Structure formats: structure tokens, C-alpha cells
Amino acid sequence: MNAKVCKRLLYSNLKPAVPVLVCRGMGCYKFIPALRLYYSILADDWQMAKKFMKLRAQQFIHTIKRVAPFPKAVGKARIAILLVLAVLASFSAYSLIIKIYVDPYLEEYSALNRARMLFEFYSADNAKIDSGKVYYWGASAIKEDVDAGLIDSLNSSLRHYNLGNPASTPLRRIAELEGAINSKPKAVVIGVGYMSFSGQWLFPYDQYALISEYVDLNDPALSSVYNGTYKKLLDMNSLELLVYKRKFISAAADKDIGLLKHRLLGAKKPDFYKKYNSDFKSEGILSQYSELHDPEFIEKLEAKTDFSEYNVPKGTNAEKLAFELMIQKLSKNKIKVVIVKIPLNPNLVKRIPAEYKKNFNAFLDEASRKYKFAVFDYTLRYNESYFYDAHHLNRDGKEIFSRDLGLKVIKTIG
Amino acid sequence: MLFNSLQFAILMVVVFLSIELFKNNALRLSILLLSSYVFYYTDSGPLFVLLLFSSLLGFYTGKKVHESAALGKRKFFLILSIVGNLGVLALFKYTNFAIRVANDIGSLFGASPSLSALSIVLPVGLSFFTFQTMSYTFDIYRKKLTPSDSFLKYALFISFFPQLVAGPIVRASEFLPQLEKKVLMLSENLKQGLTYIGWGLAKKVVFADNLAPLVDSVFSDPIGLSSFHIIIGTLAFGVQIYCDFSGYSDIAIGAAGIFGFKLPKNFNKPYFACNPSDFWGRWHITLSTWLKDYLYIPLGGNRKGRSRTFINMMITMFLGGLWHGAAWNFVIWGIYHGVLLVAYKWIAGRFSLIKGRIASIIVTQYFIFLGWLMFRVGNFEHLLFAIRKFLFLDFFSAGISGIMPFFLENKFSILLIAVFFYLHALSYKMPDIIERINSARLSYWFAYAMLISLLLFLFTPSASKAFIYFQF
């Protein structure tokens, strides 16, 4: 009854003080702020109105809280929206972590970025206008063993680029074929070893993922050689790649621990790969090969019983198919192809089963006849004094091999 | 369909929206049943008929047991249900194990192995839904339950997708009454359900899945490893299996909770158990109470003297071990726990061995973790080697040079183990932490949801593993 009277008073034409006093007298205190607000608006006193509006809002929230205690006042839609917002916010935080923590690690401290840098190389403007380029492709044996700067100095009009990439095989390399062809090299020298065609070498999944942004899988030739796993990795969109990159968080943390140990305990500094990844001349020698020979090499080789990574099958496999496709495409685009059987430590070669070697040589002989490319065999050209380990030459070996190979390549290409 | 997959999230959203759309309760229940069948079909394909068979058999025999006045007839239908369900279980889960055992016995007597294994695929969740069906008929037989008159409700009880493939094992007396009420999806249910799902996902993805590589690397071939490797591997497996299974249970409880259903708790801080009996009151609670109510007590429980009690315990734990899988290591694990229970009962009655709660927890957990070795290592030679290393410590046989590479290679996993035990200890002081999060202000709940999703984004391994208990 009292409330009804007060409500009526609210809309009466009485002077403001009267309804307020009546309400107070009747004990209906909750109407007082509303009354004051109403009258202050009527009186055009906006400062006062603002004050009462604030009071009214507080009263409203209080009423809501009293009538509906907190959890019950929450709607399903509100929960769902909050969940979506939480997921979006955490994904933003995650992206930020990847951007400021993982990407710099990949760029500076991971050799994986070499694969990306090759695409950058192909698309660079200076690469496109240079018409006398020779590319050297292969795995770490090419990357570490071929001094492109030295070959450049052998009085030739050609410019040589070492595009070797650790653990690279024809199947991995073929992904960058289109980019390489578009950058118009004069010739490509491809270094191959037993591991290139075995199909059992360590598979650089992460490199495939990181180059996914550059690779176009609509190319039917590419699709034909890659199976589901490769395709999935190469076909990642930027969102998938962002999610994939979480697997590098622990490696990035390892790098930071390494740096901390280096600063505090004087331990070996983690390898810095930024320069290595964008170095396409490969002059000098890497710090890890600074000694002439790996002191543990013979011991490790003698303990080795499994040579399956050198097992080149007699029949065909994805690596062989990728290799043939690569040769075909390069030749079709009038890019000269030279194949180099990379130098291997004789101590290793004598342990590899004869059948593997026979299959390797037979495959290359047949391919060279079919596609008419030159093959330079360096497998057993140098004795073990030129090797740092099984596949990598030391300082002396690198110099002599680069000179030998450079002269032969220049002579062949002309 | 894994709980930590996009498909499951999509299924949950579709079911949720469908139920919101239709107000009719029978329709809502039908949607839940249909989605449960879709969920099961995606994993089991045509073996989905086994679920239908078990449901129909349980429904029919339950009705018959209730309707029959004569004891003989009641018994007949009870046995029909048990034989039907155990028959399916035996055929699909234990046939090849029986063949292996027969061949082994044959070779002991000089016969060459003549029986070849059958190509049988074990349907997921078989052990769980057959046990639920049997408990339903049992309860009706014991006149503790009246059968459901609606096949829809009964079928939903058997196949409700959140708990279908790995429990918790739900009793009809707990679940059927919930189906009698209207399916209500309240906002507080949604919030609570999501809180549980997030908690379970974090356990599974952050802890269990990230510890799996360490466990696999240690136990794939433990020969030659030191005690340090074995103990770290065992601790990692203890954490992995707890986080995997209790994570699954939390997700199941949360998913069911969203639709307004309450599932029983399956874990209660098992690594705080201070004796073997206490452990089984905290670990896989719904299975241990099932075994107690439908096996141990019908066998006579502790009512027939001391030695009979011990025998009943051993039988129960032996079958409990066998329930987990058709392999010798599960049998050994079950018997081992039977021995622990008997030894505890026998010793506790005579001596007061350990004073102080912390000491008794440590001693109990030492034996529990020793048991995990038996659970994890299937190869007998490997198992003996691992047990020897666990019991007779030789931390330094590998030397620091042998331990350090292992430690450095697995430092993240070892850190996870430490974080787990810290959180586990914290949860002892803060019971019902999920309820606390759930009843916290919405801004805190938002922060919780954000933290969990950030953890999932950061720590989901590239290869997600199936839940361990899916294989049982």
C-alpha cells in the first residue's frame, strides 16, 4: 500500500521535498533516490541527476544480487560467450608467445630455418636478374663441403651458390623446385649419396611444416610424389602452422637454458644459426668442424651395426621418383643438371653392404642414360685424412674438393 | 572419438543445441541416445551391434527376473544375462589370451603350439557396458531395483556417451531415477560441466600425454637401465595413468553434467592412500565398489571366517586384474593387489606397524608404484628386470654420465612429475578445488577458462594418445 502511494507521488506535480518527506515518513526509502532523480531531471540539474543515477544503478545491482544470487543470474549464452572469449584470449596470448619467443629462436638458433631461407633466396630480386647462376643442392655434405666463394674465384663468369640443406633428400628438395626454376639458374649441381635414395633417413618433418607457406600443392607433379603425411605438413595454412610451432617451445627453452649456462658456468654457447641459414657461399669451415678429425668417429663407426639408412632399394621409391621428376623438370626448363656422388669416408664405405652400393650406382647409371646428365663420382676420391667424420670433409678436404668440383662444373657448363 | 578431439567438441555442441531446440523430454532423451550411438559407432563400426545386444539382453532379462515369481525362473534369467554378457566379453576379450595359455600349457608338455590366434578386434568400452548391464539385472534379482519400463531410458543408461567407453561405471539405481526427471540444461550445469571438462583435459593433455614418451622410452626395453631410470619411469607412469584415467572421468562427469546428469566420482586423491584398502577406496572407485558389491560380497565377503575372507579378496582382485586386460601382467597386478590387501588385513590385525600418516602414505605408495610396474610392463623378462631395479636400488650403476643425458633429455617430463606431486599435495589441503573454481565469481572463472585453454594450446603434444582405459 505504502509503495503504491509513493509510486503515485513520483509522478505528482508536488514540490520535490513533499514526496520525499512522505516516502521517508512511510518508510519507503527505496523510492527516495528515484524521486530525487526524477525531480533533478525536471529541474534540469544534470549534475544532481548524474549523482542520483549512479545511486539508482547501485540500488539496481544490489536488488539483482539479492533477488538472484550470482551463479543463478548467469545465463547459458553468457557462459558460452565467456568460454569463446577465453579461448580467443588464450589463443592471442599463445600467438604472442610464438611471435616473441619461438619465431626468434627459429630464426636465430635453429638450423631448420635454412629451408625457409632457401625460398627467400629464390624469390629475392637479385636472384632473378642474375643469368649466370649455378646452384649446388644436397644435404649437409654439400652445405659443409662446397665453398662456393672459392669456386667463384676460379676465374669464371658464373656465380655459384651453395644451397645445401642438412638432411635434405630429393623428396624434400622437390618442394622448392618451382621457386628454384622461377629464379632461372643456368645449372644445378645435385650432390647425392646412398642416403639420398634409401628412403630411410631421418625425416625432417619440421622443415616441411616450416616451408608450407611457400609450397603450392596444387601442382600435380608434387602431389604425385608426396603421401598423406607429407601433404598434411606441406598443406598447412598459417593458422595450422601457428599451432604446429608449439613443438618448438621446449627447444627454445633449451636454447635459453644453454645461454644461461654459458653466462653463468661458461658452458658452450648454443649454436647460432642465423648467419649459417642465410649463407649461400659456405666459405670457411663451421666451428664444429674446426678440428681435423672427429676424435670419436672411429669408435662410433665400429659400434655401428645398423646401416639401413644407406639401403638403396633395387626397385623404385618416393625418393627415386622425386629425383627423376626433378631432373625432368629442370631439363624441360633448359637448366643444366650435373650430378655429384658426394665424397664419403672410405672407412664408412667399406662397411656399407655391396648390394646397397650396387643399387645406388645402377640407379644413377640408368637415370643418366635416360635423362642425359653428367655424373661426377667423388665417393672414394679422397682418403680418410681429408674427412672430419663419415660424411663431412675437414678444412683441407673442403678446399681440395671445392676446387676439383668447381673446375669440373665450370668446364661442363661452359 | 577421443574426448580431446575436435569431433567430440562438435558432437557436444550439436547435442547441446539440439536439446536446447526441442523442449519435449522424450525427444531430448532420444537425441542423447542417438548421439551416444553415433559416438560409439565412430569408434567401433559394425561392432556397435554388441552394444545393442547387451542393451536388449539386459532389458529383457531384467523384466523377466522382475516378473517371475519362482526363484528358479528368476535365477535362470539372471544367469542368462550373466552368461550373455560374460560370453560376449570372453569371446572378444579373452579368446586369444585363452589360446595363448593353451599353447603355453601344451608346450610345457612338449606339444608344439597348434592353435592360432583369431583376428578379433576388441570393441571399446566392452568391459564397462557389460558390467553395467549385469549390475542392472543383479539389482533387480536382489530386489533393490525395479526394472525400467522404457527401453529408451534403459538404453540411454547403458550407452550414455560421456561414460560409455571408460566409465565411471554407473549403477542403474543412480542413473535411471535421473532419467525420470526432465532433462534440464541450466546455466550452472553448463558452467560446472565446462569447469570439469577443462580440468580433465588439462590432466590428460598437459600431464598424461606429455609423460607418455618418457614412459614409453623407459619401458619399451628397460634391460640395462639403472634404478634411477626405472624409478623415474615408474613415477611417470603412475602420474600418467592417474591423469589419463581421472582426466577422462572428469571430462565424462563434466559432459554428463552439462545435460544435467550426475555421474559418480571415480577418484579421490589415490596417492594419499595410507593403506592398500584405502587405495581401493580412492582409485577407480566405481569399479572397486562394483567388484565389492557384485563379487566379493556374494562370495561371502568377510562373513565366513578369516581364511575365507582372504580367499574372497584374492579371487576378487584376480578377476579385477583380469578385467583390465587379457594379459599375464594384468593378472599378476591383480594378484599382487590381492596379496597387498590380505597382507595388510593380516598384519593390521596383529601389529601397529607404522605410526604417522605421512610415513604410512609413503610406504603404501611405494607398494602401489611397484604394482604399476606390473601393470605397465607386458614382457615378463623386462618386468622381472624392472622389479629388481625398483627393489634393489643401484642409482649409481649407470654413473652420473649415464643419468645426466637421460635427465636432460627428459627434463620437461621430470618437471611435470614434480609439478603433479606438488599440485596433488596442494589438493589435499584444498579439497573440492573444482567446486571452488565453479562457485567463484565469473571473472575468476573466465581467468580459469583462459588459463586452461592457454595450457592446452601450449602443451598439446603433436601426437595425441588415446586414453589408456579405452583398451579395457
Interface residues (C-beta under 8 A of the other chain):
Chain A: F70 P71 K72 V74 G75 K76 R78 I79 A80 L82 L83 L85 A86 V87 A89 S90 F91 A93 Y94 I97 V243 Y244 R246 K247 I249 S250
Chain B: E20 M185 L186 S187 E188 L190 K191 L194 F412 S439 R441 L442 W445 F446 A449 M450 L451 S453 L454 F457 L458 F459 T460 P461 S462
